[in-house]
Amino acid sequence: MTRIEAEPVAPAPVTGRNPLDRLFKLSERRTTLSREVRGGITTFVAMAYVILLVPLIIGGVTDVNGDKLSIAQLTTATAFSAGLSTILMGLVGNVPLALAAGLGLVPVVAFQAAPHMTWPQTMGMVVLMGVIIVILAATGLRTMIINAIPLALKNAIGVGIGMFIALIGLVSAGVVGHGSQTGPPVTLGVGGHLSGWPVVVFAVGLLLMLALYLRKVPGAILISIAVSTVLAIVINANATIDPKQWGTVVPETPDALFAAPDFGLMFNVDVFGGFAQAGALVTGVVLFTLVLTGFFDAMGTIFGVCDEAGLLDEKGTMPGLGKVLTVDGVGQIIGGFSGGAGATVYVESATGVGEGARTGLTSVVTGGLFCLAVFFTPLAGVVPIQAAAPALVLVGALMMTQARKIDWSDLEVAVPAFLTIALMPFTYSITNGVGAGLIAYAVIKAARGKFREVHWLLWLVSLVFVAYFGISGIELVLGG
């Protein structure tokens, strides 16, 4: 992959380095304090929408008793769990990865678990998911599974994530729209046309970001997001715009900068009550879906972002992977005990890498800002998605360059790689892409009589994914 070039920094001598340099290995990874801080701020700005989006999704759903959670409490829980988990990732894993409530997990929590359980029992499922993932990581099984995946598919995962986050940016900005039942499933904008001031903000931001980035201006992504946000505030104040066009965040000057956090959801968890409330079958399906989604969503993101940061070796393996995977599992536990969906690694971490981030110091900065956001939630609601979306498109384009590492002349890897890449954006799921690619790889190898070239763990994981894709049928059969 053509990685983002860092500014030349001569490695400092081992002796005489400051404690921050020694802790995060800044010199060894050829980065600087300013670049790491800049990357941390950029990642936070790109992810700030999570603080508002996740509470809106979960807060609009009732549990089995008809109870709803407080938006204010969910906002605090989302920001706090993201901050604590991300700081932990920086200090323990020393990688530029930020964590927050997983958007792949939130629908499972809100629409698959909550209708059958109380909210404390639903959070208990999130905690159990985290415990299982930590056990898999601590025993080394999760690392073994990841290392068993062929390098070509790991490269495909990075490409697929690039397409996925680019599509997220385009959809969020209104450039790509949902089609009708009688027309194509996706369209250009709304009804095949681009319209509205929010799209203009996105276009200006993207062009400015490309110009600054290609001219190698330090802080290009962050500068563009800031300028686009100011532009959006000015336009929204002077033009007649339906607030719904902006999406979750309407760019308005906040009435206040400070808001007292509400930690009312903290530790309101019933770990095992869901089994009695919903039954073993329903609870088992929910837990299975949570674990599989959390496991492979994070795996794909970790490899895609860390490869972009140049933290993988020539074999596609990553030193210290066990620590990173363990922290990811702990993040799920923190999210459950905080009262929101489990915190997992976010693809928006790639925006910080785009600014040159290479170490865990970036994560500490991002996590610190999330913790501060607990007190400054009005300020977190200033940046519209149209201002941050250009960063997703740019980073997605950069990650696409990894496709050249795949041998497209060898159909044994080309077809699984294609399915991995295509299904991530087409189904809006990293997990679906990984699962389809692994199943196709195993089947194709078997059809060619090359059973032994497929690691036994891949056969096991492929069977798990077969069950995952057929979970509705399995549930129907077992349910009667």
Secondary structure, 3 states (H helix, E strand, C coil): CCCCCCCCCCCCCCCCCCHHHHHHCCCCCCCCHHHHHHHHHHHHHHHCHHHHHHHHHHHCCCCCCCCCCCHHHHHHHHHHHHHHHHHHHHHHHCCCCCEEECCCCHHHHHHHHHHHCCHHHHHHHHHHHHHHHHHHHHCCHHHHHHHHCCHHHHHHHHHHHHHHHHHHHHHHHCCEEECCCCCCCEEECECCECCCHHHHHHHHHHHHHHHHHHCCCCCHHHHHHHHHHHHHHHHHHHCCCCHHHHCCCCCCCCCCCCCCCCCCCCCCCCCCHHHHHHCHHHHHHHHHHHHHHHHHHHHHHHHHHHHHCCCCCCCCCCCCHHHHHHHHHHHHHHHHHHCCCCEEECCCHHHHHHCCCCCHHHHHHHHHHHHHHCCCHHHHCCCCHHHHHHHHHHHHHHHHHHHHHCCCCCHHHHHHHHHHHHHHHHHCCHHHHHHHHHHHHHHHHHHCCCHHHCCHHHHHHHHHHHHHHCHHHHHHHHCC
